[in-house]
Amino acid sequence: MTKQAYVGFASDINAVIVVFRGTQENSIQNWIEDLLWKQLDLDYPGMPEAMVHRGFYSAYHNTTIRDGIVSGIRKTRKLHGDVPIMVTGHSMGAAMASFCALDLVVNYGLDDVKLMTFGQPRVGNAAFASYFKRYLPHAIRVTNANDIVPHLPPYFSFFPQKTYHHFPREVWVHDVGLGSLVYTVEQICDDSGEDPACSRSVSGNSIQDHITYLGVSMHAEAWSSCRIVMDYAELRYKMDLHGNVVLSKQQQQQQPGLSDQRRRHSAQ
């Protein structure tokens, strides 16, 4: 349907599937760094005190994607009846999928809408999460091990009404055990959206855990001339009590290039 989203009918589960693609591999790290500084900056229409991330909201609502998705759903349901609607996405696509699912329920009055996202960042505050839970009580957010993105934008427990807050329900996929006795569990978290025993119990500093979910590579592979310039596996950051974020990265020892070799040869 578009380069960012796809609407189709899955006959094996008899449902309309709306899929939002993930963040492009070559922009993941820059996008993550940007998320560290994002503030709540938009009031969600019709939901008092609910605030959201303007960029994620606009990426869905203020583009042609929205009209295309609604049109695709209506055409599919016209052909196959009032089948369930499953909305899904990864990374930034997960954030857009969340706004899409809520939009379909609240603004278009569609029923039987389900949502499952992977590696989703926070998209709104606690008030927004409460509304979201009311309209989509069975939404699932799958998080993976130490994936950094579900930790962003940062959550500040001492400002519960002013900070970003996940909506429920999280399912945290991670390994447990010791040595050779390691196995993967899918931990169902509480209905707070911010269960301290789930992904919030770990540091959340891995990009590798963000791009691979359930053994499947999730990132989009569209070409771009812009490349990642930081360590691909881990982004190091820390946060003080005032909410200030400090980033750090290790510089790799570069091999001397041809021009360096020529300069040394000339000096000799």
Stockholm file with secondary structure:
# STOCKHOLM 1.0

chainA/1-268         MTKQAYVGFASDINAVIVVFRGTQENSIQNWIEDLLWKQLDLDYPGMPEAMVHRGFYSAYHNTTIRDGIVSGIRKTRKLHGDVPIMVTGHSMGAAMASFCALDLVVNYGLDDVKLMTFGQPRVGNAAFASYFKRYLPHAIRVTNANDIVPHLPPYFSFFPQKTYHHFPREVWVHDVGLGSLVYTVEQICDDSGEDPACSRSVSGNSIQDHITYLGVSMHAEAWSSCRIVMDYAELRYKMDLHGNVVLSKQQQQQQPGLSDQRRRHSAQ
#=GR chainA/1-268 SS CCSSEEEEEETTTTEEEEEECCCBGGGHHHHHHHHTTCCCCEECTTSTTCEECHHHHHHHHTSHHHHHHHHHHHHHHHHHCSCCEEEEEETHHHHHHHHHHHHHHHTTCCCSEEEEEESCCCCBBHHHHHHHHHHCTTCEEEEETTBSGGGCSCCCTTSTTTSBCCCSCEEEEEEEEETTEEEEEEEECCTTSCCTTTGGGSCCCBSHHHHEETTEECSBCCCCSCCCCSCSSBCEEEECTTCCEEEECCCCCCCCCHHHHHHHHHHC
#=GC SS_cons         CCSSEEEEEETTTTEEEEEECCCBGGGHHHHHHHHTTCCCCEECTTSTTCEECHHHHHHHHTSHHHHHHHHHHHHHHHHHCSCCEEEEEETHHHHHHHHHHHHHHHTTCCCSEEEEEESCCCCBBHHHHHHHHHHCTTCEEEEETTBSGGGCSCCCTTSTTTSBCCCSCEEEEEEEEETTEEEEEEEECCTTSCCTTTGGGSCCCBSHHHHEETTEECSBCCCCSCCCCSCSSBCEEEECTTCCEEEECCCCCCCCCHHHHHHHHHHC
//
